[in-house]
Amino acid sequence: MPRHRLPTLVLVLVPLVSGCPGQVVEGTGAGTSGEASSGGTSGEAPTTAAPTTAEPTSAGPTSAGPTTAEPTSAGPSSGEATPGTTVPADTGSETSGPGTDTGASSSGGDAVCGNGEAEPGELCDDGNPEEADGCTTLCRAPKHCLELLMLAPGTANETYEIDPEGDGAPFKVYCDMEGGGWTQVYYDEFNAKNGWSAGEISECGELGKVLGGAGQFGNDTSTEKQIDLLHVEHAQIRVIAELAIIDSWDDEPIFAEVDGQEVAKKACKYYDANTCGQNKNQCGGAGWTDGNTMLAGDHDHAIDTALVRFHAGLNENADNEAWGLDTMYVFVK
């Protein structure tokens, strides 16, 4: 469905203070500890929007969904400058907004964020108070989706530019803002194997291509991949996966893990379509119905890579019980 961007809120610039030559005088909105990323093609930084990520539950050590601090933004108070204005510390008098000659320049004065000129120490300066256009009022791109949401509460779910390493090389990611500022760092629709340790691509009826499937993933099988999280600083990781559930599952579980820690688990029953949607014969044996289900869960995480693994607790071989990966998303915050 098309997304509609909600109006972004304008943040207020605080009074600028004198500093050393070349110092960037930034506005309000300090960076946060979590970073964000977007959707894309299989195995790359994703450009495809993820499904709605209402707080998932998971059965493992971190069964509760993520705790998301409500973004806050200080409103204007007495003595503060209005957006687009600067107040030199030596006089306290208000001067005009972006584009005004404040006397500071790249030839030795302090860089002035908001004057429309990218000066030494600034990664960008578009001279406007719009936070979600790739250049925030900090005169750089946001480091992640959470920082953008804190700078501009109410920002819509959408693709935005971020610069996780602050090196002036931003790239686009999908941001789950309604879920609390999650950055999508990986997306895979399994049109190719893309470095997964086991399984081959097969067709599964209306579900299309899957990794694994009938005759491949039965008892004692698993597949895993080390995923690059794009250097996005974060404290939590979220895995969302859609799976094909094939043939005679008898209340048996399937698991998702990150770095050896369980993040999600679900039991499926071939005789109960309410468990994993098994109501059609898609790609398994003619006597059994198949379906698809979603696993979603969060876990504490703070390093640059994640080993994501899937396995099922089946007691029969892949000719009688099997599964496959249909799509998968990884978010961090």
C-alpha positions in Angstrom: 0.0 0.0 0.0 1.3 3.5 -0.6 2.7 5.3 2.3 1.7 8.9 3.2 4.3 11.0 4.9 3.0 12.7 8.0 4.1 16.3 8.7 7.4 16.4 10.5 7.7 18.6 13.5 10.3 21.4 13.5 12.9 21.4 16.2 14.2 24.5 17.8 17.8 25.6 17.6 19.4 26.5 20.9 21.6 29.7 21.2 25.0 29.3 19.6 28.0 29.8 21.6 31.4 31.0 20.6 34.0 28.2 20.0 37.4 27.4 18.6 38.0 28.2 14.9 36.4 25.6 12.7 34.0 24.4 15.5 30.5 23.4 14.4 27.8 25.0 16.5 25.0 22.5 16.4 21.3 22.9 17.0 19.1 20.9 19.3 18.7 17.1 19.1 21.6 15.2 20.5 22.4 11.8 18.8 21.2 8.6 20.4 22.8 5.3 21.0 20.8 3.3 18.4 21.2 3.5 14.7 19.0 2.8 11.7 19.0 1.1 8.3 16.7 0.4 5.4 15.3 -2.2 3.2 16.8 -3.5 -0.1 17.3 -6.4 -2.4 18.2 -9.9 -1.2 21.3 -9.9 0.9 21.9 -6.1 0.6 20.8 -3.1 2.5 17.1 -3.4 1.9 15.0 -0.9 0.0 11.8 -3.0 0.4 9.5 -1.9 3.2 9.0 -4.5 5.9 5.7 -5.7 7.2 4.1 -3.8 10.1 6.2 -4.6 13.1 3.8 -4.4 16.0 5.8 -5.4 19.1 6.5 -9.2 18.5 6.6 -11.7 21.3 9.2 -14.3 21.5 9.5 -17.4 23.6 13.1 -17.5 24.7 15.2 -15.6 27.2 13.9 -12.3 25.8 10.2 -13.1 25.4 9.1 -9.5 25.9 9.1 -7.2 22.9 11.5 -4.2 22.9 11.0 -1.4 25.3 10.9 1.8 23.3 11.4 5.1 25.0 9.0 7.7 23.8 10.8 10.2 21.6 10.7 13.7 23.1 11.4 17.0 21.7 11.8 20.2 23.7 9.4 22.9 22.6 10.3 26.6 22.5 10.7 28.3 25.8 11.3 31.9 26.8 14.6 33.2 25.4 15.0 30.4 22.8 15.5 31.1 19.2 12.8 30.2 16.7 13.6 27.6 14.0 15.9 29.1 11.4 17.4 31.8 13.6 20.7 32.2 15.4 21.5 34.1 18.5 25.2 35.0 18.9 26.3 34.4 22.4 28.2 37.7 22.7 25.2 40.0 22.1 22.1 37.8 22.7 20.4 39.6 19.8 18.4 37.6 17.3 19.6 37.6 13.7 17.9 36.4 10.6 17.6 32.8 9.5 19.4 30.5 7.1 21.4 32.4 4.4 22.0 35.4 6.6 25.6 36.6 6.7 26.5 36.2 10.3 30.2 37.1 9.9 31.3 33.5 10.3 32.8 31.9 7.3 35.1 29.1 6.1 38.0 31.5 6.2 38.6 31.2 9.9 35.3 31.9 11.8 33.1 29.3 13.4 30.9 27.2 11.1 27.3 28.2 11.5 24.8 25.4 11.0 21.7 26.7 9.2 23.2 29.4 7.0 22.9 27.2 3.8 26.7 26.9 3.3 28.5 23.7 4.1 31.6 25.0 6.0 34.6 23.1 7.5 33.3 20.7 10.1 29.8 20.4 8.6 28.8 17.4 6.5 25.9 19.3 4.9 24.0 22.6 5.4 20.8 23.0 3.5 19.7 26.0 5.4 16.2 24.7 6.3 14.7 23.1 9.5 13.5 19.9 7.7 15.0 16.9 9.6 14.0 14.1 7.2 15.5 15.5 3.9 19.0 13.9 4.4 20.5 16.9 6.2 19.3 17.6 9.8 19.7 20.7 11.8 22.9 19.1 13.1 24.3 19.7 9.7 24.7 16.0 8.9 22.4 13.1 8.1 20.9 11.2 11.0 23.0 8.3 12.2 19.9 6.0 12.4 16.2 5.9 12.3 15.8 6.4 16.1 17.9 9.6 16.0 15.7 10.9 13.1 12.5 10.1 15.1 13.9 11.9 18.1 14.7 14.9 16.1 11.3 14.9 14.4 8.6 13.0 16.3 5.8 11.9 14.1 8.0 11.1 11.1 6.2 8.5 9.0 7.4 5.0 8.1 9.4 5.5 5.0 12.9 5.3 3.4 15.4 7.9 4.6 19.1 8.6 4.2 21.3 7.8 7.2 25.0 8.1 7.9 25.9 5.6 10.6 29.6 6.4 10.6 29.3 10.1 10.2 31.7 10.0 7.3 29.6 12.0 4.8 28.6 8.9 2.8 24.9 8.4 3.6 22.7 5.7 2.2 19.0 4.9 2.1 17.3 2.6 4.6 13.7 1.8 5.5 12.6 3.1 9.0 9.9 1.6 11.1 8.9 4.8 12.9 5.5 3.6 14.2 7.3 0.7 15.9 9.7 3.1 17.7 12.5 4.0 15.3 13.8 0.6 14.1 16.4 0.6 11.2 16.1 -2.1 8.6 19.6 -3.5 7.9 18.8 -6.6 5.9 16.0 -8.0 3.7 16.0 -11.3 1.8 13.2 -12.7 -0.4 15.2 -15.8 -1.2 15.4 -15.6 -5.0 18.9 -16.9 -4.5 20.8 -18.7 -1.8 22.8 -15.5 -0.8 25.3 -17.2 1.5 23.0 -19.3 3.7 24.8 -22.3 5.1 22.3 -25.0 3.9 19.3 -25.4 1.6 18.7 -24.6 -2.1 16.0 -22.5 -3.7 12.9 -24.3 -4.6 9.3 -23.5 -5.6 6.4 -23.9 -3.1 3.1 -23.2 -4.9 1.5 -19.9 -4.2 4.4 -19.0 -1.8 6.8 -18.9 -4.7 10.5 -19.3 -4.1 11.8 -20.5 -0.7 15.1 -21.5 0.7 14.7 -25.2 1.6 11.3 -26.7 1.2 9.9 -30.1 0.6 12.6 -32.8 0.7 15.2 -30.5 2.1 14.6 -29.2 5.6 13.3 -32.0 7.9 14.5 -33.3 11.3 18.0 -32.3 12.4 18.4 -29.6 9.8 19.2 -25.9 10.1 20.5 -23.0 8.1 22.3 -19.9 9.2 24.0 -16.7 7.9 26.4 -14.1 9.4 24.7 -10.8 8.6 26.4 -7.4 8.4 24.4 -4.8 10.3 25.9 -1.9 8.3 27.8 -0.3 11.3 24.5 1.0 12.7 24.9 1.6 16.4 22.2 -0.2 18.3 21.2 -1.9 21.6 18.6 -4.3 20.2 18.0 -6.5 17.2 14.7 -7.7 15.7 14.3 -10.7 13.3 11.1 -11.2 11.3 10.7 -14.2 9.0 8.0 -15.7 7.0 8.3 -19.5 6.6 6.7 -22.2 4.6 5.3 -25.0 6.8 5.1 -28.3 4.8 3.2 -31.6 5.5 2.5 -33.4 8.8 3.7 -31.2 11.6 2.4 -32.6 14.9 2.6 -29.7 17.3 6.3 -29.3 16.6 8.2 -26.0 17.0 10.3 -23.9 14.6 12.9 -21.5 16.1 14.8 -18.3 15.2 18.1 -17.6 16.9 20.6 -14.7 17.0 24.2 -15.5 18.1 22.9 -18.7 19.7 20.1 -17.0 21.7 16.5 -17.9 20.9 14.5 -14.9 19.7 11.3 -16.5 18.4 9.5 -19.9 18.5 6.2 -21.2 17.2 4.6 -24.7 17.2 2.6 -25.8 14.1 -0.1 -28.5 13.7 -1.1 -29.8 10.3 -4.7 -30.4 11.6 -5.1 -26.9 12.9 -4.9 -24.1 10.3 -5.1 -21.5 13.0 -1.5 -22.4 14.2 0.5 -21.9 11.0 -2.0 -21.5 8.2 -1.9 -25.0 6.8 -4.9 -25.0 4.6 -3.6 -25.7 1.1 -1.4 -28.3 -0.6 1.4 -26.1 -1.8 4.5 -28.1 -2.4 4.6 -31.2 -0.1 3.0 -34.6 -0.1 -0.4 -34.9 -1.8 -2.0 -36.1 1.5 -1.0 -33.1 3.6 -1.8 -29.4 3.6 0.9 -26.7 3.8 0.9 -23.2 5.0 3.0 -20.2 6.0 3.6 -18.4 9.2 5.6 -15.6 10.7 8.3 -15.7 13.4 9.2 -12.4 15.0 11.3 -11.6 18.1 13.8 -9.2 19.7 17.0 -9.6 21.6 19.7 -7.4 23.2 22.5 -6.9 20.8 25.2 -4.3 20.2 27.9 -5.6 17.8 28.3 -5.1 14.0 27.3 -8.5 12.9 24.7 -11.1 13.8 24.6 -14.9 13.2 21.0 -15.6 12.4 19.9 -19.3 12.5 16.7 -21.2 11.8 15.9 -24.8 12.8 12.8 -26.9 13.7 12.1 -29.6 16.3 10.8 -32.2 13.8 10.9 -36.0 14.4 10.5 -37.1 10.8 12.5 -36.7 7.6 12.0 -34.1 5.0 9.7 -36.3 2.9 7.1 -36.1 5.7 7.7 -32.8 7.5 9.6 -29.9 6.1 9.9 -26.1 6.1 11.5 -23.3 4.1 12.3 -19.6 4.4 10.1 -17.3 2.3 11.2 -13.8 3.4 13.3 -12.4 6.2 14.0 -8.9 7.7 16.5 -7.7 10.3 16.1 -4.4 12.1 18.2 -2.8 14.8 17.6 0.0 17.3 
